[in-house]
Amino acid sequence: MTTMCALLSGLPLMLGHGAGSELRRPLGYAMVGGLVLSQALTLFTTPVVYLYLDRAHYWYMNKKEARAARKAARKGGAAPVIESH
């Protein structure tokens, strides 16, 4: 909502005509272009970051379980059961 509000407020700067509009038009292009680009990058990169963090979590938990199993095997006992979420 905030991005859309800021983007829509930059449209009059970008599309405006009249006295002094040649000075304000680059600001409008920079605002609208930057907001569109940053919003698109945010929408595409955030899920990817969460997927990588989830994979790293499962990798770490598997390493932890394997380490616990090796430790239990050295002591001659049964491997402890570690529940992952």
N, C-alpha and C positions, 0 to 999 in steps of 0.2 A: 504494500500500500504506500509506504513512504517513497519507494523508488518510483512508482507510477506517478505519484504526486509531483515529485521533483522533475521527472521526465516531461510530464504534461506542462509544467510551468516553464520549461525550456523551449517548448514549441513556438510560442510567440516571438521569442528572441531569434529563433532559427528561421522562421517564416515571415517575420515582420518586414514591412516596407515603410519608407518615409525617411524623414530627416534623421540622420545619424544611424540608420539601420546597418550601414556597411561596417560600422564599428562594433555593433552588438551581435551581428550574425555569426562571427567565429566563436563567440562565447556560447551561443545556442548550439552550434554544431558540436563543440567540445562537450557540453553538458549532456546532450541527448546521446551522442555516440558513446561517451564514457559510461553512462548509466546503462545503456542497452548492452554493451560489451561486458560490463561487470556483472550484470544480472544473469546473462547467459552463462558466463564462466562459473558463477556461483551455483546455478541450477544443475550444471553438468559435473562440476568437480566435487561437490559435497557428497553425493552418493558414492562416488568412487573412493573418496577418503574413508568413508565408513566401511565400505567393503574391504579395503586393505587392512583397516584396523581390526575387523572381524576375523580375517584370515590370520593376521598376526597373533590374535588372541588364541585361536585354535592351534596354531603352530606351537605357541608357548605352552599351552596346556598339554599337548601331546609330548613335548620334550620333558615336561615336569613328570608326567605319568611314566615315561620310559626311564627317567632317572630314578624314580621311586621304585620301579620294578627291578632295576639293576641293583640298587642298594639292598632291597629285600632278598634278592637272589644271592648276594654275597654273604648275607647273614644267615641264609638258609631258611628263612621264613617265607610265608606267603606274601604275595604282593598286595599292598593296600589298595583298596578301591577308592579312586578319586572321582567324584562326580563333576562333570563339566556342565556349565549352564548353557 
